[in-house]
Amino acid sequence: MFDKKAYAAEYRRTHKQEIDKYNAEYRKTHREERAACAKEYYKLHKEEIDKRAAKYHREHREEALERAAEYRRTHRAEEAEYYKLHKTEKLEYASRYSREHQIERAAARAKRRALKAGALIGAAPEQVEEIKEIYRKSREGCRVRCYLCGKLIPIGHRHVDHIIPLSKGGMHTPSNLAIACDTCNLYKSAKLPEEIGLLV
């Protein structure tokens, strides 16, 4: 009896180069069509896809983090360029998200305040003064450079960043605070330094 599956597998194995070339060419010439098809499919199967993705991420969290960290290490310049080119869209999205998720944002801010307060328990008065000085410098300082990209940051575009994020065990202490430009800080988000290829 003719085994179609075995024949197809053997054909793919012996014609791999031709098949890969054809597929690459097809993807290139049908990009918009494939994107529209994928978008429509996602719309129709959103719940099922999201559930499957969440399950996969739970079961492969460490692998996903390693892959993401490796990608960021090797594509840091491209990612930074992308964020720079799409800064306005990203800020608009963040603004829209804040408006549409006010309850979640309020809860997140409350949690962050609690983390900061907890991280400051037992802090010496001079540490508190140092923290105030870092925030003052971010608002008023002259010639402040971003600790991530090294560029001078205009007033109004400076963020005080937790190098090790509070959500990942970082402390609200002078040694864990640094001034970043808004572009780099949005790019870094709540990632650990090693996840973006930064050595500290």
C-alpha positions as CSV (number, residue, x, y, z in Angstrom):
1,M,0.0,0.0,0.0
2,F,1.3,3.4,-1.0
3,D,2.2,5.5,2.1
4,K,1.6,9.1,1.3
5,K,3.0,10.5,4.6
6,A,6.3,8.5,4.2
7,Y,6.6,9.7,0.6
8,A,5.9,13.3,1.5
9,A,8.5,13.2,4.3
10,E,11.1,11.6,2.0
11,Y,10.3,14.2,-0.7
12,R,10.8,17.1,1.8
13,R,14.1,15.6,3.0
14,T,15.5,15.2,-0.5
15,H,14.2,18.5,-1.9
16,K,14.7,20.6,1.3
17,Q,16.8,23.3,-0.5
18,E,14.2,23.8,-3.3
19,I,11.3,23.8,-0.9
20,D,13.0,26.4,1.5
21,K,13.8,28.6,-1.5
22,Y,10.2,28.4,-2.8
23,N,8.8,29.2,0.7
24,A,11.1,32.2,1.2
25,E,10.1,33.6,-2.2
26,Y,6.4,33.0,-1.5
27,R,6.7,34.8,1.9
28,K,8.4,37.7,0.3
29,T,5.9,38.1,-2.6
30,H,2.8,37.5,-0.5
31,R,3.7,39.4,2.7
32,E,0.6,41.6,2.8
33,E,-1.7,38.8,2.0
34,R,-0.2,36.5,4.7
35,A,-0.3,39.4,7.3
36,A,-4.0,40.0,6.6
37,C,-4.7,36.2,6.8
38,A,-2.8,36.0,10.1
39,K,-4.6,39.0,11.5
40,E,-8.0,37.5,10.6
41,Y,-7.1,34.1,12.0
42,Y,-6.0,35.8,15.3
43,K,-9.3,37.7,15.5
44,L,-11.3,34.5,15.1
45,H,-9.2,32.4,17.4
46,K,-7.9,35.1,19.9
47,E,-9.0,33.3,23.1
48,E,-7.6,29.9,22.1
49,I,-4.3,31.4,20.9
50,D,-3.9,33.6,24.0
51,K,-4.6,30.6,26.3
52,R,-2.1,28.4,24.4
53,A,0.6,31.1,24.4
54,A,0.1,31.7,28.2
55,K,0.4,28.0,28.8
56,Y,3.6,27.8,26.7
57,H,5.2,30.8,28.5
58,R,4.4,29.3,31.9
59,E,6.0,26.0,31.0
60,H,9.0,27.5,29.1
61,R,9.6,30.7,31.1
62,E,13.3,30.2,31.6
63,E,13.9,29.3,28.0
64,A,11.9,32.3,26.8
65,L,13.9,34.6,29.1
66,E,17.2,33.2,27.8
67,R,16.1,33.6,24.2
68,A,14.9,37.1,24.8
69,A,18.1,38.1,26.6
70,E,20.2,36.6,23.8
71,Y,18.2,38.4,21.2
72,R,18.5,41.7,23.0
73,R,22.3,41.3,23.4
74,T,22.7,40.6,19.6
75,H,20.1,43.1,18.4
76,R,20.5,46.0,20.9
77,A,21.3,48.6,18.2
78,E,18.4,47.6,16.0
79,E,15.9,47.6,18.9
80,A,17.1,51.0,20.1
81,E,16.8,52.3,16.6
82,Y,13.3,50.9,16.3
83,Y,12.2,52.5,19.6
84,K,13.7,55.8,18.5
85,L,11.8,55.7,15.1
86,H,8.5,54.7,16.8
87,K,8.8,56.8,19.9
88,T,5.7,58.9,19.2
89,E,3.5,55.8,18.5
90,K,4.8,54.2,21.7
91,L,4.1,57.2,23.8
92,E,0.6,57.5,22.2
93,Y,0.0,53.8,22.9
94,A,1.1,54.2,26.5
95,S,-1.2,57.3,26.9
96,R,-4.1,55.4,25.4
97,Y,-3.4,52.3,27.6
98,S,-3.3,54.5,30.7
99,R,-6.7,56.0,29.9
100,E,-8.3,52.7,29.1
101,H,-6.8,50.8,32.2
102,Q,-7.1,53.4,34.9
103,I,-8.0,50.8,37.6
104,E,-5.1,48.5,36.8
105,R,-2.7,51.5,36.6
106,A,-3.8,52.8,40.0
107,A,-3.2,49.3,41.5
108,A,0.2,49.1,39.8
109,R,1.1,52.6,41.2
110,A,0.0,51.6,44.7
111,K,2.1,48.4,44.5
112,R,5.1,50.4,43.3
113,R,4.7,52.9,46.2
114,A,4.6,50.0,48.6
115,L,7.7,48.4,47.1
116,K,9.5,51.7,47.3
117,A,8.4,52.2,50.9
118,G,9.5,48.7,51.8
119,A,12.8,49.2,50.1
120,L,13.5,52.3,52.1
121,I,12.9,50.7,55.6
122,G,16.0,51.3,57.7
123,A,17.6,53.7,55.1
124,A,20.0,56.1,56.7
125,P,19.2,59.9,56.4
126,E,22.1,60.4,54.0
127,Q,20.7,57.8,51.7
128,V,17.3,59.5,51.6
129,E,19.1,62.8,50.8
130,E,21.1,61.1,48.0
131,I,17.9,59.8,46.5
132,K,16.3,63.3,46.6
133,E,19.4,64.7,44.9
134,I,19.2,62.1,42.0
135,Y,15.5,63.1,41.4
136,R,16.4,66.8,41.7
137,K,19.2,66.3,39.1
138,S,16.8,64.6,36.8
139,R,14.4,67.6,36.9
140,E,16.9,70.5,36.9
141,G,20.5,69.3,36.3
142,C,22.6,70.6,33.4
143,R,24.3,68.2,31.0
144,V,22.8,65.0,32.3
145,R,23.7,61.9,30.3
146,C,21.6,58.7,29.9
147,Y,23.3,55.8,31.7
148,L,22.2,53.4,29.0
149,C,23.0,55.2,25.7
150,G,25.4,57.9,27.0
151,K,23.6,60.8,25.2
152,L,22.8,64.1,26.8
153,I,19.1,64.2,27.9
154,P,17.0,67.4,27.5
155,I,15.0,68.5,30.5
156,G,11.5,66.9,30.3
157,H,12.9,63.7,28.8
158,R,14.6,62.3,31.8
159,H,13.5,59.3,33.9
160,V,14.9,58.0,37.1
161,D,15.3,54.2,36.5
162,H,15.8,51.4,38.9
163,I,18.7,49.5,37.4
164,I,17.5,46.3,39.0
165,P,13.7,46.7,38.8
166,L,11.7,46.9,42.0
167,S,9.5,44.1,40.7
168,K,12.6,41.8,40.4
169,G,14.0,42.5,43.9
170,G,15.9,45.8,43.2
171,M,16.1,48.3,46.0
172,H,15.1,52.0,46.1
173,T,18.6,53.0,47.0
174,P,21.1,55.5,45.5
175,S,23.3,52.7,44.1
176,N,20.3,51.2,42.2
177,L,19.1,54.5,40.8
178,A,20.3,56.0,37.5
179,I,19.0,58.6,35.1
180,A,17.9,57.4,31.6
181,C,16.3,59.1,28.6
182,D,12.7,58.4,28.0
183,T,13.4,56.3,24.9
184,C,15.9,54.0,26.7
185,N,13.7,53.7,29.8
186,L,10.7,52.7,27.7
187,Y,12.9,50.1,25.9
188,K,14.3,48.7,29.1
189,S,10.9,48.7,30.9
190,A,11.1,46.1,33.8
191,K,14.0,44.1,32.3
192,L,17.1,43.1,34.2
193,P,20.3,44.7,32.9
194,E,21.6,41.4,31.5
195,E,18.3,41.0,29.5
196,I,19.3,44.0,27.4
197,G,23.0,43.1,27.3
198,L,24.1,45.6,30.0
199,L,26.9,44.7,32.4
200,V,26.6,46.3,35.8
